[in-house]
Amino acid sequence: MVKLNRIYTRTGDDGTTGLVDGSRCPKHSARINAMGLVDEANSAIGLAICAIADDSQRALLTRVQNDLFDLGADLATPAENDDFTPSEMVLRIVASQPEWIEAQIDVLNERLEPLTSFVLPGGSEAAARVHVARATTRAAERAMVQLAAEVPVNPAALAYINRLSDLLFVLARVTNDDGRSDVKWVPGQNR
């Protein structure tokens, strides 16, 4: 278990932050940007949970929040020789985590009518908050893909963040009365 006795360390005053392997990284780096956007997505999900009444949906998102901490730890641990094997000392996203998300998407999507148009991010407050979390998750994914263009990134972590935005889209529709309260996009409506 993690134990934090002191919140400030003063070690980041020089514009760097420590990684899991003990190395230091500039706070403006692609790695730290990706980690920060994963944290933002997690925070947006926390805000969405506050507006969701359904206990099973809240539990689903709480599990996702825990996985996002795992994802942050994965990103904070540079790979040696492109090896993303987890161990007792190295936390990595594993294939079963994005597979779990796919299963949740399938279950939730069964409740929904097929889409006939894109939906606007709104409807109910809960759905709007989930849409904000979805958009923030997409930003985290873009940052992770940018990081992967520079250094190796765990493929399971990339799959996880990609599937997560899909899950959040489907969940937003579910919280909108199973899609019945979705606000549909009308192309060119205001020309």
Protein Blocks (a to p, Z undefined) as FASTA:
>chain_A
ZZdfbfbgolmmnopacdfkopacdfkbmklmmmmmmmmmmmmmmmmmmmpmblklmmmm
mmmmmmmmmmmmmmmmccehhiabdcfklccddfklmmmmmmmmmmmmmmpccdfbdcdd
ehjfklmmmmmmmmmmmmmmmmmmmmmmmmccdfklmmmmmmmmmmmmmmmmmmnogoll
pccddehklZZ
